Amino acid sequence: MFVDSHCHLDFPELAADLPHVLEAMRANLVTHALCIGVEMEAWPRVHALAVGHANLYASVGVHPDYTDLPEPTVDLLVARSREPKVVAIGETGLDYYRLEGDLEWQRARFRTHIRAARTSGKPLVIHTRAAAADTLAIMREERASEIGGVMHCFTETWEVAAAALDMGFHISFSGIVTFKNSTALKDVARRTPLEWMLIETDSPYLAPVPHRGKRNQPAWVKHVAEEIARLRDVPVEAIARATSANFFRLFEIDAQAGNL
């Protein structure tokens, strides 16, 4: 059994085909999925997916890439986090890859999410791209270690992973780990302790080999597990078992609730 710890089922590419997406999950033994919030205006759709399906859950947050949006407050994020089946704060973090100029607003938004997580008691879902040093610095300054969470779609070095692990954060691997040129990331997948590892699709993006270039879906998270198993020379069942248990423990979800 597998769990997809990060997907975007409310995005048009998947929402328009939701019955088939959910059936493919069942067929591929993907029992649960976490639907990630990326903006407040669209969040009701994310939450509705979780409430409407026994095996889906939701997070609440505003993605660091999203500009020109009303900034969420700590109080708003905390209030939304108390709604049924909301298990995490995020997706939040820093992304210097696409945006230039003064990004202090992005750092302030990240701090707001960390404070909301600490207030609500819900773990963080952190995105970092081309911003590892600042991401780790703000995590330390805002005492993110007090709540923990996951470094989603991890693509950084082992040194960054080790720093996050030291703060009580899980490392989540996406389809990128299956790409032939992801040599450094494959090393991180070998070295990350199993009890601190998650797997995800980030669908509809980042489809793993052998589906690279296609619209991704939660059913394909098994290919991420298969590659990590190959890298560590263990049965895929060991990766499935550990990453699923980690998911249920981190997000305080009953493993039997909604089990397919």
C-alpha positions as YAML, in Angstrom:
chain: A
units: angstrom
residues:
- id: 1
  name: MET
  ca: [0.00, 0.00, 0.00]
- id: 2
  name: PHE
  ca: [1.23, 3.49, -0.88]
- id: 3
  name: VAL
  ca: [0.32, 7.04, 0.19]
- id: 4
  name: ASP
  ca: [0.72, 10.21, -1.89]
- id: 5
  name: SER
  ca: [1.77, 12.86, 0.61]
- id: 6
  name: HIS
  ca: [1.45, 15.83, -1.78]
- id: 7
  name: CYS
  ca: [-0.84, 16.34, -4.76]
- id: 8
  name: HIS
  ca: [-3.12, 18.98, -6.30]
- id: 9
  name: LEU
  ca: [-6.36, 17.20, -7.16]
- id: 10
  name: ASP
  ca: [-8.21, 20.53, -7.34]
- id: 11
  name: PHE
  ca: [-6.09, 21.70, -10.30]
- id: 12
  name: PRO
  ca: [-8.01, 21.58, -13.60]
- id: 13
  name: GLU
  ca: [-5.84, 18.84, -15.12]
- id: 14
  name: LEU
  ca: [-6.97, 16.40, -12.41]
- id: 15
  name: ALA
  ca: [-10.30, 17.82, -11.25]
- id: 16
  name: ALA
  ca: [-11.79, 17.29, -14.69]
- id: 17
  name: ASP
  ca: [-10.89, 13.59, -14.53]
- id: 18
  name: LEU
  ca: [-11.35, 12.95, -10.82]
- id: 19
  name: PRO
  ca: [-13.33, 9.67, -10.96]
- id: 20
  name: HIS
  ca: [-10.66, 8.08, -13.15]
- id: 21
  name: VAL
  ca: [-7.87, 9.51, -10.98]
- id: 22
  name: LEU
  ca: [-9.41, 8.02, -7.85]
- id: 23
  name: GLU
  ca: [-10.01, 4.68, -9.56]
- id: 24
  name: ALA
  ca: [-6.38, 4.59, -10.71]
- id: 25
  name: MET
  ca: [-5.33, 5.16, -7.10]
- id: 26
  name: ARG
  ca: [-7.35, 2.14, -6.00]
- id: 27
  name: ALA
  ca: [-6.00, -0.01, -8.82]
- id: 28
  name: ASN
  ca: [-2.42, 0.86, -7.86]
- id: 29
  name: LEU
  ca: [-2.89, 0.41, -4.10]
- id: 30
  name: VAL
  ca: [-2.53, 4.11, -3.27]
- id: 31
  name: THR
  ca: [-4.77, 4.27, -0.23]
- id: 32
  name: HIS
  ca: [-4.61, 7.94, 0.82]
- id: 33
  name: ALA
  ca: [-3.54, 11.33, -0.51]
- id: 34
  name: LEU
  ca: [-2.97, 14.81, 0.89]
- id: 35
  name: CYS
  ca: [-4.45, 17.61, -1.25]
- id: 36
  name: ILE
  ca: [-2.36, 20.74, -0.88]
- id: 37
  name: GLY
  ca: [-3.67, 24.28, -0.55]
- id: 38
  name: VAL
  ca: [-1.78, 26.94, -2.53]
- id: 39
  name: GLU
  ca: [-4.06, 30.00, -2.25]
- id: 40
  name: MET
  ca: [-6.91, 31.04, 0.00]
- id: 41
  name: GLU
  ca: [-9.46, 31.80, -2.72]
- id: 42
  name: ALA
  ca: [-9.21, 28.28, -4.13]
- id: 43
  name: TRP
  ca: [-8.90, 26.59, -0.74]
- id: 44
  name: PRO
  ca: [-12.61, 25.71, -0.41]
- id: 45
  name: ARG
  ca: [-12.22, 23.38, -3.41]
- id: 46
  name: VAL
  ca: [-9.26, 21.66, -1.76]
- id: 47
  name: HIS
  ca: [-11.17, 21.29, 1.49]
- id: 48
  name: ALA
  ca: [-14.26, 19.97, -0.31]
- id: 49
  name: LEU
  ca: [-12.20, 17.18, -1.83]
- id: 50
  name: ALA
  ca: [-11.03, 16.09, 1.60]
- id: 51
  name: VAL
  ca: [-14.47, 16.30, 3.17]
- id: 52
  name: GLY
  ca: [-16.07, 14.51, 0.23]
- id: 53
  name: HIS
  ca: [-13.70, 11.52, 0.12]
- id: 54
  name: ALA
  ca: [-12.81, 9.33, 3.09]
- id: 55
  name: ASN
  ca: [-9.21, 8.76, 1.96]
- id: 56
  name: LEU
  ca: [-8.31, 12.36, 1.07]
- id: 57
  name: TYR
  ca: [-6.98, 15.07, 3.40]
- id: 58
  name: ALA
  ca: [-6.18, 18.78, 3.01]
- id: 59
  name: SER
  ca: [-3.65, 21.42, 3.96]
- id: 60
  name: VAL
  ca: [-4.12, 25.20, 4.02]
- id: 61
  name: GLY
  ca: [-1.61, 27.78, 2.83]
- id: 62
  name: VAL
  ca: [-0.40, 30.19, 0.17]
- id: 63
  name: HIS
  ca: [2.42, 29.09, -2.16]
- id: 64
  name: PRO
  ca: [5.54, 31.28, -2.20]
- id: 65
  name: ASP
  ca: [5.31, 31.69, -5.98]
- id: 66
  name: TYR
  ca: [1.89, 33.36, -5.83]
- id: 67
  name: THR
  ca: [2.22, 37.12, -6.04]
- id: 68
  name: ASP
  ca: [-0.37, 39.92, -5.76]
- id: 69
  name: LEU
  ca: [-2.61, 37.99, -3.38]
- id: 70
  name: PRO
  ca: [-3.98, 39.17, -0.04]
- id: 71
  name: GLU
  ca: [-1.53, 37.91, 2.56]
- id: 72
  name: PRO
  ca: [-2.96, 35.29, 4.89]
- id: 73
  name: THR
  ca: [-2.86, 36.11, 8.58]
- id: 74
  name: VAL
  ca: [-1.90, 33.76, 11.36]
- id: 75
  name: ASP
  ca: [-5.47, 33.89, 12.65]
- id: 76
  name: LEU
  ca: [-6.95, 32.98, 9.25]
- id: 77
  name: LEU
  ca: [-4.60, 30.04, 8.73]
- id: 78
  name: VAL
  ca: [-5.24, 28.77, 12.24]
- id: 79
  name: ALA
  ca: [-9.00, 29.05, 11.78]
- id: 80
  name: ARG
  ca: [-8.91, 27.11, 8.51]
- id: 81
  name: SER
  ca: [-6.59, 24.51, 10.03]
- id: 82
  name: ARG
  ca: [-9.30, 23.65, 12.56]
- id: 83
  name: GLU
  ca: [-11.77, 22.62, 9.85]
- id: 84
  name: PRO
  ca: [-12.43, 18.87, 9.45]
- id: 85
  name: LYS
  ca: [-9.71, 16.84, 7.73]
- id: 86
  name: VAL
  ca: [-7.19, 19.70, 7.55]
- id: 87
  name: VAL
  ca: [-3.93, 18.15, 8.72]
- id: 88
  name: ALA
  ca: [-1.16, 20.61, 7.79]
- id: 89
  name: ILE
  ca: [-0.14, 24.23, 7.18]
- id: 90
  name: GLY
  ca: [1.28, 24.94, 3.73]
- id: 91
  name: GLU
  ca: [2.41, 24.72, 1.05]
- id: 92
  name: THR
  ca: [4.73, 27.46, 2.25]
- id: 93
  name: GLY
  ca: [8.41, 28.34, 2.01]
- id: 94
  name: LEU
  ca: [10.72, 30.24, -0.31]
- id: 95
  name: ASP
  ca: [11.24, 30.09, -4.06]
- id: 96
  name: TYR
  ca: [13.90, 32.32, -5.62]
- id: 97
  name: TYR
  ca: [13.97, 30.39, -8.90]
- id: 98
  name: ARG
  ca: [11.18, 32.17, -10.78]
- id: 99
  name: LEU
  ca: [10.97, 35.50, -8.94]
- id: 100
  name: GLU
  ca: [13.47, 38.35, -8.75]
- id: 101
  name: GLY
  ca: [13.78, 41.65, -6.91]
- id: 102
  name: ASP
  ca: [12.89, 42.33, -3.30]
- id: 103
  name: LEU
  ca: [11.37, 39.10, -1.98]
- id: 104
  name: GLU
  ca: [10.96, 40.20, 1.61]
- id: 105
  name: TRP
  ca: [7.20, 39.68, 1.20]
- id: 106
  name: GLN
  ca: [7.90, 36.01, 0.50]
- id: 107
  name: ARG
  ca: [9.99, 35.66, 3.63]
- id: 108
  name: ALA
  ca: [7.31, 37.43, 5.69]
- id: 109
  name: ARG
  ca: [4.65, 35.06, 4.30]
- id: 110
  name: PHE
  ca: [6.79, 32.08, 5.26]
- id: 111
  name: ARG
  ca: [7.15, 33.38, 8.82]
- id: 112
  name: THR
  ca: [3.37, 33.79, 9.04]
- id: 113
  name: HIS
  ca: [2.84, 30.15, 8.10]
- id: 114
  name: ILE
  ca: [5.39, 28.89, 10.62]
- id: 115
  name: ARG
  ca: [3.74, 30.92, 13.36]
- id: 116
  name: ALA
  ca: [0.34, 29.56, 12.35]
- id: 117
  name: ALA
  ca: [1.69, 26.01, 12.47]
- id: 118
  name: ARG
  ca: [3.11, 26.51, 15.94]
- id: 119
  name: THR
  ca: [-0.18, 28.05, 17.12]
- id: 120
  name: SER
  ca: [-2.40, 25.39, 15.55]
- id: 121
  name: GLY
  ca: [-0.21, 22.40, 16.33]
- id: 122
  name: LYS
  ca: [-0.35, 21.29, 12.68]
- id: 123
  name: PRO
  ca: [2.88, 20.33, 10.85]
- id: 124
  name: LEU
  ca: [4.34, 22.38, 8.02]
- id: 125
  name: VAL
  ca: [4.58, 21.49, 4.33]
- id: 126
  name: ILE
  ca: [7.65, 23.39, 3.13]
- id: 127
  name: HIS
  ca: [8.65, 24.23, -0.46]
- id: 128
  name: THR
  ca: [12.18, 25.49, -1.11]
- id: 129
  name: ARG
  ca: [13.79, 26.17, -4.46]
- id: 130
  name: ALA
  ca: [17.04, 28.09, -5.02]
- id: 131
  name: ALA
  ca: [16.59, 29.39, -1.47]
- id: 132
  name: ALA
  ca: [17.89, 26.71, 0.86]
- id: 133
  name: ALA
  ca: [20.04, 28.93, 3.09]
- id: 134
  name: ASP
  ca: [17.27, 31.45, 3.74]
- id: 135
  name: THR
  ca: [14.69, 28.68, 4.17]
- id: 136
  name: LEU
  ca: [16.74, 26.96, 6.87]
- id: 137
  name: ALA
  ca: [17.60, 30.28, 8.54]
- id: 138
  name: ILE
  ca: [13.94, 31.30, 8.85]
- id: 139
  name: MET
  ca: [12.99, 27.83, 10.06]
- id: 140
  name: ARG
  ca: [15.54, 28.23, 12.85]
- id: 141
  name: GLU
  ca: [14.57, 31.82, 13.67]
- id: 142
  name: GLU
  ca: [10.86, 30.98, 13.85]
- id: 143
  name: ARG
  ca: [11.45, 27.76, 15.80]
- id: 144
  name: ALA
  ca: [9.89, 25.50, 13.18]
- id: 145
  name: SER
  ca: [11.50, 22.57, 14.98]
- id: 146
  name: GLU
  ca: [8.84, 22.93, 17.66]
- id: 147
  name: ILE
  ca: [6.19, 21.69, 15.22]
- id: 148
  name: GLY
  ca: [8.06, 19.81, 12.47]
- id: 149
  name: GLY
  ca: [6.67, 18.78, 9.11]
- id: 150
  name: VAL
  ca: [7.99, 17.86, 5.69]
- id: 151
  name: MET
  ca: [10.37, 19.29, 3.11]
- id: 152
  name: HIS
  ca: [8.21, 18.54, 0.09]
- id: 153
  name: CYS
  ca: [9.52, 17.60, -3.38]
- id: 154
  name: PHE
  ca: [13.05, 17.68, -2.04]
- id: 155
  name: THR
  ca: [15.75, 18.56, -4.59]
- id: 156
  name: GLU
  ca: [18.53, 19.98, -2.42]
- id: 157
  name: THR
  ca: [21.82, 18.51, -1.20]
- id: 158
  name: TRP
  ca: [22.38, 16.01, 1.58]
- id: 159
  name: GLU
  ca: [23.69, 18.87, 3.76]
- id: 160
  name: VAL
  ca: [20.34, 20.67, 3.46]
- id: 161
  name: ALA
  ca: [18.46, 17.43, 4.12]
- id: 162
  name: ALA
  ca: [20.56, 16.78, 7.23]
- id: 163
  name: ALA
  ca: [19.84, 20.28, 8.55]
- id: 164
  name: ALA
  ca: [16.10, 19.78, 8.02]
- id: 165
  name: LEU
  ca: [16.22, 16.35, 9.65]
- id: 166
  name: ASP
  ca: [17.96, 17.90, 12.66]
- id: 167
  name: MET
  ca: [14.94, 20.21, 13.01]
- id: 168
  name: GLY
  ca: [12.52, 17.29, 12.97]
- id: 169
  name: PHE
  ca: [11.42, 17.52, 9.34]
- id: 170
  name: HIS
  ca: [10.71, 14.63, 7.03]
- id: 171
  name: ILE
  ca: [12.19, 14.49, 3.53]
- id: 172
  name: SER
  ca: [9.70, 13.82, 0.73]
- id: 173
  name: PHE
  ca: [10.75, 12.47, -2.66]
- id: 174
  name: SER
  ca: [8.84, 13.06, -5.89]
- id: 175
  name: GLY
  ca: [9.20, 11.71, -9.41]
- id: 176
  name: ILE
  ca: [12.38, 13.76, -9.78]
- id: 177
  name: VAL
  ca: [14.26, 11.00, -7.95]
- id: 178
  name: THR
  ca: [13.50, 8.69, -10.90]
- id: 179
  name: PHE
  ca: [15.14, 11.01, -13.43]
- id: 180
  name: LYS
  ca: [18.44, 9.71, -14.77]
- id: 181
  name: ASN
  ca: [20.36, 12.95, -14.14]
- id: 182
  name: SER
  ca: [19.24, 13.34, -10.49]
- id: 183
  name: THR
  ca: [22.48, 11.88, -9.16]
- id: 184
  name: ALA
  ca: [22.76, 14.00, -6.02]
- id: 185
  name: LEU
  ca: [19.11, 13.49, -5.13]
- id: 186
  name: LYS
  ca: [19.47, 9.73, -5.50]
- id: 187
  name: ASP
  ca: [22.27, 9.93, -2.92]
- id: 188
  name: VAL
  ca: [19.93, 11.79, -0.54]
- id: 189
  name: ALA
  ca: [17.34, 9.05, -1.04]
- id: 190
  name: ARG
  ca: [19.92, 6.43, -0.08]
- id: 191
  name: ARG
  ca: [20.98, 8.32, 3.06]
- id: 192
  name: THR
  ca: [17.69, 9.61, 4.49]
- id: 193
  name: PRO
  ca: [16.55, 7.44, 7.41]
- id: 194
  name: LEU
  ca: [13.47, 5.44, 6.43]
- id: 195
  name: GLU
  ca: [11.58, 6.66, 9.49]
- id: 196
  name: TRP
  ca: [11.92, 10.26, 8.20]
- id: 197
  name: MET
  ca: [10.98, 9.67, 4.55]
- id: 198
  name: LEU
  ca: [7.80, 10.39, 2.59]
- id: 199
  name: ILE
  ca: [6.88, 9.92, -1.07]
- id: 200
  name: GLU
  ca: [4.70, 12.12, -3.25]
- id: 201
  name: THR
  ca: [3.72, 12.96, -6.81]
- id: 202
  name: ASP
  ca: [3.17, 16.75, -6.70]
- id: 203
  name: SER
  ca: [0.68, 15.86, -9.44]
- id: 204
  name: PRO
  ca: [-0.29, 17.01, -12.00]
- id: 205
  name: TYR
  ca: [3.42, 17.87, -12.27]
- id: 206
  name: LEU
  ca: [6.69, 15.90, -12.29]
- id: 207
  name: ALA
  ca: [5.51, 12.56, -13.60]
- id: 208
  name: PRO
  ca: [8.05, 9.85, -12.75]
- id: 209
  name: VAL
  ca: [9.80, 7.54, -15.17]
- id: 210
  name: PRO
  ca: [8.30, 5.67, -17.07]
- id: 211
  name: HIS
  ca: [5.61, 8.34, -17.49]
- id: 212
  name: ARG
  ca: [7.88, 11.39, -17.64]
- id: 213
  name: GLY
  ca: [6.35, 14.24, -19.65]
- id: 214
  name: LYS
  ca: [2.77, 13.13, -19.07]
- id: 215
  name: ARG
  ca: [0.17, 14.53, -16.67]
- id: 216
  name: ASN
  ca: [1.07, 13.08, -13.30]
- id: 217
  name: GLN
  ca: [-1.41, 11.44, -10.91]
- id: 218
  name: PRO
  ca: [-1.33, 9.92, -7.40]
- id: 219
  name: ALA
  ca: [-1.42, 6.37, -8.78]
- id: 220
  name: TRP
  ca: [2.11, 6.84, -10.03]
- id: 221
  name: VAL
  ca: [3.62, 7.45, -6.59]
- id: 222
  name: LYS
  ca: [4.47, 3.75, -6.61]
- id: 223
  name: HIS
  ca: [7.22, 4.47, -9.15]
- id: 224
  name: VAL
  ca: [8.87, 6.82, -6.67]
- id: 225
  name: ALA
  ca: [8.84, 4.05, -4.07]
- id: 226
  name: GLU
  ca: [10.20, 1.56, -6.58]
- id: 227
  name: GLU
  ca: [13.17, 3.79, -7.43]
- id: 228
  name: ILE
  ca: [14.00, 4.41, -3.78]
- id: 229
  name: ALA
  ca: [13.80, 0.67, -3.14]
- id: 230
  name: ARG
  ca: [16.20, 0.08, -6.03]
- id: 231
  name: LEU
  ca: [18.61, 2.70, -4.72]
- id: 232
  name: ARG
  ca: [18.59, 1.21, -1.21]
- id: 233
  name: ASP
  ca: [18.49, -2.43, -2.37]
- id: 234
  name: VAL
  ca: [15.41, -3.26, -0.32]
- id: 235
  name: PRO
  ca: [11.97, -4.61, -1.28]
- id: 236
  name: VAL
  ca: [9.52, -1.96, -2.45]
- id: 237
  name: GLU
  ca: [7.20, -3.18, 0.30]
- id: 238
  name: ALA
  ca: [9.67, -1.83, 2.86]
- id: 239
  name: ILE
  ca: [9.51, 1.65, 1.34]
- id: 240
  name: ALA
  ca: [5.73, 1.52, 1.04]
- id: 241
  name: ARG
  ca: [5.31, 0.38, 4.62]
- id: 242
  name: ALA
  ca: [7.68, 2.95, 6.12]
- id: 243
  name: THR
  ca: [6.52, 5.97, 4.13]
- id: 244
  name: SER
  ca: [2.86, 5.18, 4.76]
- id: 245
  name: ALA
  ca: [3.44, 4.79, 8.50]
- id: 246
  name: ASN
  ca: [5.38, 8.07, 8.54]
- id: 247
  name: PHE
  ca: [2.51, 9.84, 6.77]
- id: 248
  name: PHE
  ca: [-0.09, 8.67, 9.26]
- id: 249
  name: ARG
  ca: [2.13, 9.50, 12.23]
- id: 250
  name: LEU
  ca: [3.20, 12.96, 11.04]
- id: 251
  name: PHE
  ca: [-0.29, 14.13, 10.09]
- id: 252
  name: GLU
  ca: [-2.02, 12.27, 12.96]
- id: 253
  name: ILE
  ca: [-4.30, 10.32, 10.64]
- id: 254
  name: ASP
  ca: [-5.93, 7.03, 11.52]
- id: 255
  name: ALA
  ca: [-4.44, 4.56, 9.03]
- id: 256
  name: GLN
  ca: [-7.76, 2.68, 8.88]
- id: 257
  name: ALA
  ca: [-9.86, 5.75, 8.12]
- id: 258
  name: GLY
  ca: [-10.83, 5.66, 4.46]
- id: 259
  name: ASN
  ca: [-8.54, 2.70, 3.82]
- id: 260
  name: LEU
  ca: [-9.30, 1.25, 0.39]
...
